[in-house]
Structures are given as C-alpha cells and as structure tokens.
Amino acid sequence: MKMNNKKVKLSNKLLVNYVIIIILLILFSVTIFFGYIIFKFFNESPMIILDDNEYEIVLKGNEDINKIIEYGGFYEIIDDNLTIIYEENSSLKDGYEYTLVEFLKIIVSGKRKNYNTTIKFDLETDNMVIIGLPDDIQNIGLTDGDLNEAKLRNLKQKVGVFVIGLFIMVSVLLYSKITSRTFVKPLTDLLKSIDKMKEGDYSVRTEIKDSIQEIVEVKKAFNHMAEKIQDESELKNKSEQVRKQMILDISHDLKNPLTSIQGYSEFLIKNDNVSNEKRLEMLNIINRNSVRANNLIKELFEYSKLQSEEYKIKFEMNDICEFLRELIAIFIPQFEEKQFEYDFSIPDREILVSFDKKQLDRAISNIINNAIKYNNIGTKLLIYLVDSENDIIIIIKDNGKGIPKEMKSEIFKPFIRGDESRNSKTGGTGLGLAIAENIIERHKGIITLNDTDTGCEFEIKIPRKYKNNK
C-alpha cells in the first residue's frame, strides 16, 4: 500500500474551523441578545433585598432611598468614568473619582469600610449606583412579597448567567476538540523540543510527523534555528557578558552625576536661607552634572544606533582634504586655549573619497577631543593625511600622557578609559573611541592605536570607494 504524502495547506484546515466557529459565534450572539433582554426586563423594577448574609441592593423610588438613609446607609451615582456625580450620606463627595482598583475591590468583595455594598448598572444611561448599608443592619423592613419577588428575579438572572456560561464552555470545548488534532499534537512535540533547548540541549531536533505544509516548514525552521544556536552559543555567552558589563558601567557612570544633582537640589529645596553666591555655586554644580549625564545618554544613543543593522551610512563622493581642513579649523581655538603646538600635513590637491561627512566628522572629532581633554598644556599634536592607491590614511598623533600598554587592546571597547579618574575630571563618557571604531568599520575601514614611545598615535585607513560586501 502506498502512503499518501500529500501535504494539506493550513489555510484549508482553518477554513473549515472558521465556518464552524462563525456558526458558534452567531448562536452565542443570539443567546447574548436574548440574555440582555431578560436581564433588562428583570431589572426594570429595582428594589432593596436582604437575605441572611447574601443580599442585593438596588433602588426602588424615594421610599426605599429614605430607608437606606434612615438605617445609616448611603448611595452614590457613578458615571462611566467612575466619578461620583451625585451622592447621599456618603463619606465620598461629588466629583470623587474611583480608581479602577478601588472599584474592582467593591465589585469582588461587596464591601467598603464598615458597609456592605452592591452595585446597580443602568443600561440606558451607562451610570451605576453604589449602595451601602452598615455591617450591623440585618433587616430594613421589606415585605415578604418584595423579598420573594426579588429572590425569584435573582434566581432567574443566575439561571440565565449559568446557561450563557454553559453555552460558552460547550462552544470552547467543541472548538478545541476540532482543532486539537491539527494543532495540539505537533505543537506539543515542538514544545518538548523547546523545553530541551531551554535546558541547554542545543543538539535537540524535532521530528514532527504531519501532513500540513506549514507545520512541516515550522519543523524545518526550528531545526535550522537549533543548529544555528548550537553553533553560536559561545558567541552568545560572550555577548551577554559584554551586555552585563555595559549595564554596570552605565549605572556606575550615571550614579555620580545623578547623586550630585539630587543632593544639591534637595539641599536648595529644604534651605531657604542660602546666600545667592552659594546658591549660584550649587546650581552650577547641578548644571555641570546634568550636562555630564545628558552627554552620556546621547553617546549611548549614538552607540546603540551604530550597533543597529538597520542604521545606514550615507556615502557620497567628497574631497577628503577639504573636509579635514574644515574640521581642524573648528578646533583651532581649543588648541590655542591649551597652548598646543600643532601641525597639519594635508595635500593641496583634491582627493575624492566615498564617505559619510557627518559620521566621519564625529569619529575624528572624538579622537581630537580626547587629545584636548586628557593632555596637558603645551602638548604637540600632529594630523596628516597619506594618499595611497586604494586607501587614504589619516594619522592623529600627540606626545601627551598616552595610554598604558596593557590597555591598548581594550581601548576601543565601550567604557574603557586609560585613566579612570579622567571621567570625573573631564566628563568623558568612555564611549568616544568605541563610537569612532564603529563608524570607521561602517566605512569598511580600520582604526588602530599604534605603538609609540610617548603619547598616542591613531591611524585611520578607509577605502577610496565604498565596497558593499553584503
């Protein structure tokens, strides 16, 4: 006997189920409609009921309202925003707005402090009435006829609710029975494989046997995913460690400025007799730390943006020589302020290179800013460009403090600093070089920190033309 391996599309299976569920929904809607008519009919004559420990309270004219008030009770009319629009003898006044939690507690428990409560819904106005009687009230003088009528109405309502609930339960069970053979079995097999993978067994492969095409495709996709996860588990663990370290570093770097801001601001709030001079000094400290925290957040945003695969560099052919001259000119006042001895060697001719002006400006500026921030007065700074056949090379070199040799291999990682004390003195975020490296790599280039006897020498090499290797 030949096996029938023809695969059925999931859409065809679902079509049958959809037809059945539509029929069930029609029946359910009709039941709800008639249930609504029944509930509305039996709630047209509201009254007060008290039956041992279980009771229902609703309004029936001024006589019953007076009884509620006479026995120390209260009532509140609530709109659909849970706001009291009218009340009588309530501790909460007009305009009070219940929170959703407060309102749900009253519905579920039937209690409010020292009161038994119930809620009446007005289907015409969308308003509600909360009625409360003191805990110690056992009877408010209703006639036996009133009580019997209310009990009968209450019983009919409960029967109606029970019938609707039973119908919903049967519908759900029926639909579950119809769909279980199609979905539950293969999904159960898949979940077993997922559980094994959650326990760390990346060698697991699911062997779902099903004739539905989409489920077979799910099986193939899962097995491919498991294989890929198995191959990349070590890389994942390493990335997780980097992520945890970044969180610790971010928390550490934000803690000091935020603590300072909080401390000085609280002091100013609590002390009115601070002199103007002292107040200005504290406000300056708050401002500096706000700028510091803001800079870190902006750098984090920029770093995260560059990490995203969706972020695209905008490549255009530009004169790299003119670009460098314009960039360096911006920093001249800062060089002069720190009395740097600077020299630049940039060819006079036009050299066209494919790059993103905004992003490359940011990368090179981060390196120059580091040289300005972390070096002493009188440092020598050299920036020059070397033109080769396929690449251009930008050298940024100084004879300043330099970076310890043991940290040179780590210096392009986030939150790595050559001197931890620099952060508090200069407001550095520890992300500048990490951002620079990301930008250069997006240009298919390389940035390195060369070995030198003194200072730092950064070398940036990017191709003349952008080559998309994807």
KARA-V511498 format. One record per residue. N is the residue number from 1. RES is the residue in one small letter. PSI is psi in degrees with one decimal (* if undefined). OMEGA is omega as a letter, one per 40 degrees, with the letter a starting at -180 (NA if undefined). Layout:
N&RES&PSI&OMEGA, N&RES&PSI&OMEGA
//
This chain:
1&m&132.0&a, 2&k&138.9&i, 3&m&139.7&i, 4&n&104.0&a, 5&n&13.1&a, 6&k&129.0&a, 7&k&131.9&i, 8&v&137.4&i, 9&k&142.8&i, 10&l&-33.7&a, 11&s&-36.4&i, 12&n&-40.3&i, 13&k&-44.3&a, 14&l&-32.7&a, 15&l&-43.3&i, 16&v&-44.9&a, 17&n&-37.0&i, 18&y&-41.7&i, 19&v&-43.4&a, 20&i&-45.1&a, 21&i&-31.1&i, 22&i&-42.4&i, 23&i&-43.5&i, 24&l&-39.9&a, 25&l&-36.9&i, 26&i&-46.6&i, 27&l&-41.0&i, 28&f&-41.5&a, 29&s&-41.3&i, 30&v&-42.1&i, 31&t&-43.5&i, 32&i&-40.4&a, 33&f&-50.6&a, 34&f&-32.2&i, 35&g&-39.8&i, 36&y&-44.1&a, 37&i&-41.6&a, 38&i&-47.0&a, 39&f&-41.1&a, 40&k&-41.9&a, 41&f&-45.9&a, 42&f&-6.5&i, 43&n&7.7&a, 44&e&-21.3&a, 45&s&75.2&a, 46&p&149.2&a, 47&m&-176.8&i, 48&i&132.8&a, 49&i&140.5&i, 50&l&116.1&a, 51&d&97.4&a, 52&d&-124.2&a, 53&n&-10.0&a, 54&e&123.6&a, 55&y&164.6&i, 56&e&133.5&a, 57&i&126.7&i, 58&v&170.7&a, 59&l&143.7&i, 60&k&75.2&i, 61&g&174.7&a, 62&n&-29.8&a, 63&e&-46.6&a, 64&d&-32.4&i, 65&i&-43.7&i, 66&n&-35.0&i, 67&k&-40.7&i, 68&i&-48.1&a, 69&i&-40.1&a, 70&e&-37.2&a, 71&y&17.0&i, 72&g&14.9&a, 73&g&-172.6&i, 74&f&164.9&i, 75&y&151.8&a, 76&e&136.4&i, 77&i&125.0&a, 78&i&134.4&i, 79&d&-177.3&a, 80&d&-3.7&i, 81&n&11.3&a, 82&l&30.1&i, 83&t&135.7&i, 84&i&120.9&i, 85&i&-13.4&i, 86&y&144.0&i, 87&e&158.5&i, 88&e&117.7&i, 89&n&21.0&a, 90&s&149.8&i, 91&s&-15.5&i, 92&l&133.1&a, 93&k&172.0&i, 94&d&137.5&i, 95&g&-12.2&i, 96&y&134.9&a, 97&e&114.6&i, 98&y&142.2&i, 99&t&159.3&a, 100&l&-38.1&a, 101&v&-44.5&i, 102&e&-45.7&a, 103&f&-42.7&i, 104&l&-36.5&i, 105&k&-41.0&i, 106&i&-41.8&a, 107&i&-48.2&a, 108&v&-45.5&a, 109&s&-23.2&a, 110&g&25.7&a, 111&k&148.1&i, 112&r&155.0&a, 113&k&116.6&i, 114&n&9.8&a, 115&y&145.2&i, 116&n&134.4&a, 117&t&160.3&i, 118&t&163.3&a, 119&i&132.2&i, 120&k&127.4&i, 121&f&129.6&i, 122&d&105.9&a, 123&l&-17.9&a, 124&e&-41.1&a, 125&t&-7.6&a, 126&d&11.1&i, 127&n&165.2&i, 128&m&155.4&i, 129&v&123.3&i, 130&i&123.3&a, 131&i&135.8&a, 132&g&140.6&i, 133&l&145.5&i, 134&p&151.2&a, 135&d&-32.4&a, 136&d&0.8&i, 137&i&125.0&a, 138&q&-20.8&a, 139&n&138.9&i, 140&i&23.3&i, 141&g&31.6&i, 142&l&154.9&i, 143&t&159.5&i, 144&d&-35.3&i, 145&g&-42.0&i, 146&d&-45.1&a, 147&l&-44.4&a, 148&n&-41.6&i, 149&e&-42.8&a, 150&a&-39.8&i, 151&k&-42.9&i, 152&l&-44.5&i, 153&r&-40.9&i, 154&n&-40.2&i, 155&l&-42.8&i, 156&k&-39.3&i, 157&q&-44.1&a, 158&k&-39.9&i, 159&v&-41.8&i, 160&g&-45.2&i, 161&v&-40.9&a, 162&f&-42.3&a, 163&v&-45.6&i, 164&i&-44.9&i, 165&g&-42.1&i, 166&l&-40.6&i, 167&f&-44.3&i, 168&i&-43.4&a, 169&m&-44.8&i, 170&v&-40.2&i, 171&s&-45.7&a, 172&v&-44.2&i, 173&l&-41.4&i, 174&l&-46.3&i, 175&y&-39.8&i, 176&s&-40.3&i, 177&k&-39.3&a, 178&i&-42.3&a, 179&t&-16.5&a, 180&s&-42.1&a, 181&r&-31.1&a, 182&t&-40.3&a, 183&f&-42.5&a, 184&v&-45.9&a, 185&k&-53.4&i, 186&p&-34.9&i, 187&l&-36.2&i, 188&t&-43.0&i, 189&d&-41.3&i, 190&l&-41.1&i, 191&l&-36.2&i, 192&k&-41.4&i, 193&s&-38.5&i, 194&i&-41.0&i, 195&d&-40.7&i, 196&k&-39.3&i, 197&m&-37.6&i, 198&k&-30.0&i, 199&e&-0.8&i, 200&g&4.7&i, 201&d&88.7&a, 202&y&-0.6&i, 203&s&-4.2&a, 204&v&142.0&i, 205&r&136.2&a, 206&t&142.7&a, 207&e&56.4&i, 208&i&129.2&i, 209&k&104.3&a, 210&d&152.7&a, 211&s&-3.4&a, 212&i&127.9&a, 213&q&-45.4&a, 214&e&-37.5&i, 215&i&-37.6&i, 216&v&-40.2&i, 217&e&-37.4&i, 218&v&-42.0&i, 219&k&-45.4&i, 220&k&-42.7&a, 221&a&-41.4&i, 222&f&-46.0&a, 223&n&-37.7&i, 224&h&-41.1&i, 225&m&-43.5&i, 226&a&-40.1&i, 227&e&-41.4&a, 228&k&-40.2&i, 229&i&-39.0&i, 230&q&-41.7&a, 231&d&-29.4&a, 232&e&12.5&a, 233&s&-39.2&i, 234&e&-40.8&i, 235&l&-36.0&i, 236&k&-44.9&i, 237&n&-39.9&i, 238&k&-42.8&i, 239&s&-35.9&i, 240&e&-39.4&i, 241&q&-40.6&i, 242&v&-41.3&a, 243&r&-44.9&i, 244&k&-40.9&i, 245&q&-37.3&i, 246&m&-40.6&i, 247&i&-43.0&i, 248&l&-42.4&a, 249&d&-41.5&i, 250&i&-45.1&i, 251&s&-41.9&a, 252&h&-43.8&a, 253&d&-28.2&i, 254&l&-22.0&a, 255&k&-49.1&a, 256&n&-52.1&i, 257&p&-38.7&a, 258&l&-37.4&i, 259&t&-42.4&i, 260&s&-45.1&i, 261&i&-46.8&a, 262&q&-44.6&a, 263&g&-49.7&a, 264&y&-37.4&a, 265&s&-41.4&i, 266&e&-38.3&i, 267&f&-43.8&a, 268&l&-35.5&i, 269&i&-39.9&a, 270&k&-12.8&a, 271&n&112.2&a, 272&d&-15.6&a, 273&n&22.5&i, 274&v&134.9&i, 275&s&156.7&a, 276&n&-37.4&a, 277&e&-44.5&i, 278&k&-38.9&i, 279&r&-43.0&i, 280&l&-38.8&i, 281&e&-44.8&a, 282&m&-39.3&i, 283&l&-36.2&i, 284&n&-40.1&i, 285&i&-43.9&i, 286&i&-42.3&a, 287&n&-44.8&a, 288&r&-42.6&a, 289&n&-30.9&i, 290&s&-43.8&i, 291&v&-41.6&a, 292&r&-46.9&i, 293&a&-40.6&i, 294&n&-40.1&i, 295&n&-40.1&i, 296&l&-43.1&a, 297&i&-42.3&i, 298&k&-41.8&i, 299&e&-39.0&i, 300&l&-41.5&i, 301&f&-44.4&a, 302&e&-42.6&i, 303&y&-44.4&i, 304&s&-38.8&i, 305&k&-42.8&a, 306&l&-26.3&i, 307&q&-20.5&a, 308&s&137.1&i, 309&e&-24.2&a, 310&e&-19.8&a, 311&y&128.8&a, 312&k&136.8&i, 313&i&138.1&a, 314&k&98.6&a, 315&f&134.0&i, 316&e&150.1&i, 317&m&118.9&a, 318&n&160.0&i, 319&d&108.8&a, 320&i&-30.4&a, 321&c&-47.2&i, 322&e&-37.7&i, 323&f&-47.4&a, 324&l&-40.7&a, 325&r&-43.1&i, 326&e&-39.8&a, 327&l&-47.4&a, 328&i&-36.2&a, 329&a&-32.7&a, 330&i&-32.1&a, 331&f&-7.6&a, 332&i&-46.4&i, 333&p&-35.0&i, 334&q&-37.5&i, 335&f&-43.8&a, 336&e&-39.7&a, 337&e&-38.9&i, 338&k&9.9&i, 339&q&41.2&i, 340&f&145.1&i, 341&e&109.5&a, 342&y&152.3&i, 343&d&143.3&a, 344&f&141.0&i, 345&s&98.3&a, 346&i&127.2&a, 347&p&145.5&i, 348&d&-20.0&a, 349&r&167.4&i, 350&e&131.1&i, 351&i&109.4&a, 352&l&129.4&a, 353&v&146.5&i, 354&s&111.7&a, 355&f&165.6&i, 356&d&111.5&a, 357&k&-43.9&a, 358&k&-46.0&a, 359&q&-39.7&i, 360&l&-35.0&i, 361&d&-43.9&a, 362&r&-43.2&a, 363&a&-49.7&a, 364&i&-38.2&i, 365&s&-37.5&i, 366&n&-40.4&a, 367&i&-44.3&i, 368&i&-40.9&i, 369&n&-39.6&i, 370&n&-42.8&a, 371&a&-38.9&i, 372&i&-44.3&a, 373&k&-44.4&a, 374&y&2.2&a, 375&n&158.2&a, 376&n&169.5&i, 377&i&140.0&i, 378&g&5.6&i, 379&t&144.7&i, 380&k&132.9&a, 381&l&131.5&a, 382&l&131.2&i, 383&i&123.6&i, 384&y&160.6&a, 385&l&133.8&i, 386&v&129.1&a, 387&d&123.0&i, 388&s&-179.2&a, 389&e&-45.7&a, 390&n&-17.4&a, 391&d&164.0&i, 392&i&146.0&a, 393&i&127.8&i, 394&i&124.1&i, 395&i&129.0&i, 396&i&111.9&a, 397&k&140.2&i, 398&d&165.2&i, 399&n&33.1&a, 400&g&-145.7&a, 401&k&-31.8&a, 402&g&-175.5&a, 403&i&134.0&i, 404&p&139.7&a, 405&k&-36.6&a, 406&e&-13.1&a, 407&m&-3.8&a, 408&k&-32.7&a, 409&s&-14.0&a, 410&e&-6.2&a, 411&i&-22.8&a, 412&f&3.6&i, 413&k&152.8&a, 414&p&138.7&i, 415&f&17.6&i, 416&i&129.1&i, 417&r&143.7&i, 418&g&-25.6&a, 419&d&113.5&a, 420&e&-27.2&a, 421&s&-16.6&a, 422&r&-34.5&a, 423&n&-45.7&a, 424&s&-28.5&a, 425&k&-34.2&a, 426&t&-13.4&a, 427&g&16.7&i, 428&g&148.2&a, 429&t&-15.0&a, 430&g&9.7&a, 431&l&-8.3&a, 432&g&-49.3&a, 433&l&-32.4&i, 434&a&-42.4&i, 435&i&-42.8&i, 436&a&-44.7&a, 437&e&-43.2&i, 438&n&-42.3&a, 439&i&-45.1&i, 440&i&-41.7&i, 441&e&-33.8&i, 442&r&-23.6&i, 443&h&11.7&a, 444&k&30.4&a, 445&g&-173.3&a, 446&i&138.0&i, 447&i&132.6&a, 448&t&154.7&i, 449&l&106.8&a, 450&n&153.1&i, 451&d&127.6&i, 452&t&158.0&i, 453&d&-37.3&i, 454&t&155.0&i, 455&g&-157.6&a, 456&c&146.3&i, 457&e&106.3&i, 458&f&133.4&i, 459&e&122.8&i, 460&i&124.0&i, 461&k&121.0&i, 462&i&146.7&a, 463&p&151.2&i, 464&r&-40.1&a, 465&k&137.1&i, 466&y&130.2&i, 467&k&117.0&i, 468&n&109.0&a, 469&n&2.1&a, 470&k&*&NA
//
